[in-house]
Amino acid sequence: MHEAKNSLGVIFFPAFDWSISPTHPEREERLLYTQDQLKEEGLFDIEGVDEHKPGVATREDIERVHFCYPEVEAVATRSHLVAAGGTITAADLVMSGRHKKAFALVRPPGHHAMKVVHGSRGFCNINIEAVMIEHLREKHGKRRIAVVDTDCHHGDGTQDIYWHDPDVLFISLHQDGRTLYPGSGFPQECGGPKALGRTINIPLPPGTSDEGYMMVMERVVLPLLQDFKPEVVINSAGQDNHFTDPITNMNLTAQGYARLTELLQADIAVLEGGYAIQGALPYVNLGICLSMAGLDYSGVREPGFDAVKHSQRPQIAEYLAKLCDALPELYFNPPRLEQMASGGKIEGDWFVRHKDIYYDTDGISEAQTEELLLCDSCRGLLKIVSRTTKNPACLGVEIPLDACPACREKGLALYEESQAKDGYRYCQLINRVDRQYLRHGF
Amino acid sequence: MYLGIDVGGTHTDAVALDESGIAAQVKVKTNHKDLLASVNQALEGILATIPAGDVSQLNLSTTLSTNAIVQGTLEDVGMLVVPGPGISADDFMLCRDYHVLKGSIDHRGSEIERLDPTEAQRAIDSCRERGVRVFGCVGKFSTRNPLHENTLRQMLGPAEEEGAAAVTLGHELGGRLNFPRRLATAYFNCAVWRVFGTFADAVEKSLERLGLGHVRVNTLKADGGTFPLNQARKMPVQSIFSGPAASVMGIIALCDINHDSIILDIGGTTTDIAVFVDGQPLVEHDGIHIGSHPTLVRALKVHSIGIGGDSAISVLGEAVRVGPNRLGPSQADCVEPGCACAEGARPTLIDALNCTGAASHGNVEASRQAVAAFARCHAISPEVLAQRAAEAAAEAIFKATRELLDEINDKPVYTIHELLEGRRVVPKRVYLMGGPAQAMREAVHQRFELFTVVPEHYGVANAIGAALTRNTASLELFADTEKGMMFIPALRHRENVPRNYSLKDAERDALNHLLAHLSEMGVFADRDNAQVNDASSFNMVSDGVTTGRNIRVKCQIKPGVAFALAGSGR
C-alpha cells in the first residue's frame, strides 16, 4: 500500500449549504465532484493523508487583517468565517508538526478581498490567506512569508494587503489583466515604497500551457523564493488555469498543476477560484493532493485531455522567455518609486496613493486614499480613508506588527482625534503592538 | 424460542431465550480446527434442556471467514479491474491473478473510455488456464454506472463450477465511493466464498440431524445486524468480525439505553469500547480493515485496547501498568487450590482484583501469593500494588475512550449548519460487561465519574446479543435527473426517472426498495425501523442554467434487538 512521503492534512469543507446565488459559479455544487473523486480514489485511506474539519475564524482573526465596514459581521457570513477558519486549521496542523503540509480545500475563496472590505469582490469577502498569514505571525511567531498565487485571476486583494509589507513576498501568476478580470497585475506593480520588489506580477498570455507555466516557475518563481528564504511558503491554488475553465482562456492541465505543485513545494495550499467543477476540479485537486503528499500523480488525467490541442503556440514561449528575463530584475533591483507607474507620491512624511475600487459581486464603488507614514524604524503607520456608494467616509488606522513607539503613539492619537472630530461615519483601529482592535461609530 | 451462538476466540457461547428470559445457556471451548464441532457441541448442549420443536430461529456469529483470512486459507481469485485514470491500480494488487483493464467511467457515471473486449477475454482466459474459478469484477465509479462490471460478468458466462463458480461485482457491495476498498472487499468476498458455503452446508446438515431443520438461520454481521444464511452465502465477507457487535447488541437487549453512553466489554485479553448516541450504537464511518486492507464492510464503531483480565501487571519505576501484554491465564485460573504459585509467577489484572476484594475469581489465595511476591520485588505493599493496578487499567480504558470520543466529535462535516450547530457526543453512562465487569466496576466508576451499570447476565451478553439481533440492511441511491437515471447499486436496480424526480421521490424509492429487498429474502422488517441516514440534492448548473439535480440518498434498517430482556432472567 501507499504511504505519503510528506504527511498531508486536507481540510475539506465544501460548504454544501451555501451559495452566492442558486446558479452562481460559487454554489453548493462546486466541490461535489471533487469530493466524489477524492473519496472514490480512497485518498484518505492512504497512510499519512488525513482529512480534517475546519475551525471557525473569530472576529479578532478577521480584524487583525481587514478594515471591515461597517463591521465584520456585516461583510462576512458564516461561510466566510469557516473558510478562513479552514486556513487557520491548515496553519496549525503544519506548525504543530502534525503534518508536513496542508491543503485548505475550502470555499468561498478570498484573494480578491483587499485591506478595506465593504462587500464582495470577485466572489471574495475575506482574504483567507491573509487571515492565515497574520495567524502564523501572531500565534506561531513566523515573520517571513511567501505567497505564490497561481489562480488565473490576479490576486489583487492579497497584493493590496501586503503592498507595504517587506516581509511578505507576493508572486502572482495570472492571465494578462488586459484580457481578464480584475484587469490588474502588471509587472510595474511591484510594491509600496517600503516593500519595493516584494510584489511580483507575472501576466501570462491567453493560451499558456503546462510548458509556459513550468518555464515561469523555474526561471522566475523558484529563484526568487530561493533568495527570499521564506519561513513559510503558501500557494493560493486557484484552478481556473485549466483548459476547460468556463471564464478564462488558459491551457494548463491536471498534470501541469501537479507538476507545478511539486516544483513549488508549498507548505500550505489554499483553494481559490476554479469553476470547471466537473471537468477540471476533481482531477486538479487530486493531482495537487498527491503531489503535495509526494505520491505518484502520473496516472491523473482529465477527460478531454489532448496533448496536441493543449500545447501552446511557439509565439507564447518566445514572449514568456523575454518576460522571464526581465521579471527577476524587479525583485533583485526594484525600480525607484519615481519610475513606477502604479501610482502614489510622497507628500511630506507620508506616501499617498488614491485608489478607485469596484466590488463587482456586490456592485459597490469605492474611492480610497491610502497614506503610509515613511518611518525609518518600522514598516510605518497606515491610514486609509474610504468612501463608497454604500458607506460614507470611513477611517482605518493600522499600527503594524513591531511598530516603533513613535508610530504607535501617532496611530493612537490619530484614532483618538478622529472620534472627537466627527468627520468619519466609522473608524477602525488595528493595533498589532497591543493586540487592540477597536471600532467606533456604530 | 430464539437461539444465539457466538463462536468466539476462546469460548463458544450459546443461549436459548424468549420474552420471559433465558431458558438455557452453554459455554464450550472453541475448537479452532473444527468450528462446526464447536457449533454442534453448543447446539447439543442447548437441546439437552430445550425441545427442538420450540426453537424458531438461530442466529450465528462465527469467526469462520475471519479465521480463513488470518490463516491465509483463501481461494485463488481472478480480479478484473477497470480503474481508469487516477491513482495507479497496480498499487492495490491483492493477488496473483490481478488484471488491470482499459476503460473508464467518470464521477457522473459517463463512460469516458470503453472496455477492450479482446483484452478482457485474454485476462479471463489466463485466469481459467490457471484454474481460477471465482472472480471479482471491480471498476472505478461502477456505483455510478456498472456498465463495465456488467459486461465482464456476461463475458464470464453463467455460474457453474467449470466456468465461474462465483462472481462478485463491485457495485453489489453498495453505493459508497471508494475504489480501493471496493477492490479489497470484492477480493475477500470471493476468497472466502467457498469455505463459507461449505460451512453453511454443514451447519444446515447438522440442524437437520438435530431436528432443527425448520429453524430460520441468520448470520451476524459486524454492523450490529443479521442477514439470512442464504444471503451470507453470496456475501460471506459481511460476516467477518461480528463478535464485538454481538456483545454490543447484548447490552441493548439487557439494558434500556437512551442516552449517549459508553459500552465497555472487558474480556480476557482486550477491552472493546463502543459508543451509543441517543441510545443507538454508532456505525463506523467507512468500514473495517481486513489485515492492512480497508474495506467497505460496515461495522459498529468499536475500539479495542489490550487491557483485559489476563493482562500482565508490570511496574516501571513508580508507575504500575496493566497490559498490553497478555501473559497467559491468571494465577487465580492456573494454580490448583492448595498449591503454591510458581516461582516468579507474574500476576494479572484479575489477580489484583482478587486482592482488592473486588473479585473472588478462581483461586483467590494464589492471586494473593503472586501479587505479594511481585510487590516484594518492587518494594511496594501488595495492597497498594493491587489498588494501583486496578486504577491503571481504568485509566488506560478511560484514555482510549476519550480518544475515541474526540475522533467521533472531530469527524469531518460538509455543511455550515453541521459545523456550527453539530451535536457533540457527551456520554452520561457507562455499561460494563465481560468476565471482569463486576470486579472493575468501582475502578471504572471512580475514573469516569459517570453512572456505571453492570447488567445481569453480563457474562453471556454476547450470545444474548447474537440471539436477539434483528436483520439489518442498507442501501445507497444515486439519481441524476439530467441523465434521467436512478441507480441503487446494492440491488443492481436501475430505472429511468423523469426530469422532475425530486429528493422526496428518491427517499421514498430508497426506503421502498430496501423493504422490498428484505421481504424478497423472506425477512419481515418493520417500516418504523427503516430510516434515511443521509439525503442530499444538488442543482447541477451549466452555463448559468439549471440542467438537473444530482441526488444521493442513504438508508438503512437500523440495528436493534427483537425484544429486550431488561430486568428479567431465570
HADDOCK unambig.tbl for C-alpha pairs under 7 A between the chains (distance, minus, plus):
assign (segid A and resid 1 and name CA) (segid B and resid 91 and name CA) 6.14 0.50 0.50
assign (segid A and resid 1 and name CA) (segid B and resid 92 and name CA) 6.54 0.50 0.50
assign (segid A and resid 13 and name CA) (segid B and resid 414 and name CA) 5.49 0.50 0.50
assign (segid A and resid 14 and name CA) (segid B and resid 414 and name CA) 5.73 0.50 0.50
assign (segid A and resid 15 and name CA) (segid B and resid 414 and name CA) 5.62 0.50 0.50
assign (segid A and resid 15 and name CA) (segid B and resid 415 and name CA) 4.70 0.50 0.50
assign (segid A and resid 15 and name CA) (segid B and resid 416 and name CA) 5.77 0.50 0.50
assign (segid A and resid 16 and name CA) (segid B and resid 414 and name CA) 5.99 0.50 0.50
assign (segid A and resid 16 and name CA) (segid B and resid 415 and name CA) 4.97 0.50 0.50
assign (segid A and resid 17 and name CA) (segid B and resid 415 and name CA) 5.47 0.50 0.50
assign (segid A and resid 17 and name CA) (segid B and resid 416 and name CA) 6.45 0.50 0.50
assign (segid A and resid 23 and name CA) (segid B and resid 541 and name CA) 6.18 0.50 0.50
assign (segid A and resid 23 and name CA) (segid B and resid 544 and name CA) 5.56 0.50 0.50
assign (segid A and resid 23 and name CA) (segid B and resid 545 and name CA) 6.79 0.50 0.50
assign (segid A and resid 23 and name CA) (segid B and resid 546 and name CA) 6.95 0.50 0.50
assign (segid A and resid 28 and name CA) (segid B and resid 538 and name CA) 6.95 0.50 0.50
assign (segid A and resid 29 and name CA) (segid B and resid 538 and name CA) 5.95 0.50 0.50
assign (segid A and resid 29 and name CA) (segid B and resid 539 and name CA) 6.86 0.50 0.50
assign (segid A and resid 29 and name CA) (segid B and resid 540 and name CA) 6.77 0.50 0.50
assign (segid A and resid 33 and name CA) (segid B and resid 107 and name CA) 6.53 0.50 0.50
assign (segid A and resid 36 and name CA) (segid B and resid 107 and name CA) 6.51 0.50 0.50
assign (segid A and resid 36 and name CA) (segid B and resid 177 and name CA) 6.88 0.50 0.50
assign (segid A and resid 37 and name CA) (segid B and resid 107 and name CA) 6.53 0.50 0.50
assign (segid A and resid 39 and name CA) (segid B and resid 177 and name CA) 5.71 0.50 0.50
assign (segid A and resid 39 and name CA) (segid B and resid 178 and name CA) 5.45 0.50 0.50
assign (segid A and resid 40 and name CA) (segid B and resid 141 and name CA) 6.93 0.50 0.50
assign (segid A and resid 40 and name CA) (segid B and resid 177 and name CA) 4.55 0.50 0.50
assign (segid A and resid 40 and name CA) (segid B and resid 178 and name CA) 3.85 0.50 0.50
assign (segid A and resid 40 and name CA) (segid B and resid 179 and name CA) 5.10 0.50 0.50
assign (segid A and resid 41 and name CA) (segid B and resid 87 and name CA) 6.64 0.50 0.50
assign (segid A and resid 41 and name CA) (segid B and resid 178 and name CA) 5.94 0.50 0.50
assign (segid A and resid 41 and name CA) (segid B and resid 179 and name CA) 5.79 0.50 0.50
assign (segid A and resid 41 and name CA) (segid B and resid 180 and name CA) 6.93 0.50 0.50
assign (segid A and resid 42 and name CA) (segid B and resid 178 and name CA) 5.15 0.50 0.50
assign (segid A and resid 42 and name CA) (segid B and resid 179 and name CA) 6.41 0.50 0.50
assign (segid A and resid 42 and name CA) (segid B and resid 180 and name CA) 6.07 0.50 0.50
assign (segid A and resid 52 and name CA) (segid B and resid 412 and name CA) 6.00 0.50 0.50
assign (segid A and resid 53 and name CA) (segid B and resid 410 and name CA) 6.56 0.50 0.50
assign (segid A and resid 53 and name CA) (segid B and resid 411 and name CA) 6.93 0.50 0.50
assign (segid A and resid 53 and name CA) (segid B and resid 412 and name CA) 4.76 0.50 0.50
assign (segid A and resid 53 and name CA) (segid B and resid 413 and name CA) 6.77 0.50 0.50
assign (segid A and resid 79 and name CA) (segid B and resid 416 and name CA) 6.51 0.50 0.50
assign (segid A and resid 297 and name CA) (segid B and resid 87 and name CA) 6.80 0.50 0.50
assign (segid A and resid 299 and name CA) (segid B and resid 85 and name CA) 5.37 0.50 0.50
assign (segid A and resid 299 and name CA) (segid B and resid 86 and name CA) 4.79 0.50 0.50
assign (segid A and resid 299 and name CA) (segid B and resid 87 and name CA) 5.82 0.50 0.50
assign (segid A and resid 299 and name CA) (segid B and resid 88 and name CA) 6.03 0.50 0.50
assign (segid A and resid 300 and name CA) (segid B and resid 85 and name CA) 5.41 0.50 0.50
assign (segid A and resid 300 and name CA) (segid B and resid 86 and name CA) 4.21 0.50 0.50
assign (segid A and resid 300 and name CA) (segid B and resid 87 and name CA) 6.75 0.50 0.50
assign (segid A and resid 301 and name CA) (segid B and resid 85 and name CA) 5.64 0.50 0.50
assign (segid A and resid 301 and name CA) (segid B and resid 86 and name CA) 6.69 0.50 0.50
assign (segid A and resid 303 and name CA) (segid B and resid 112 and name CA) 6.69 0.50 0.50
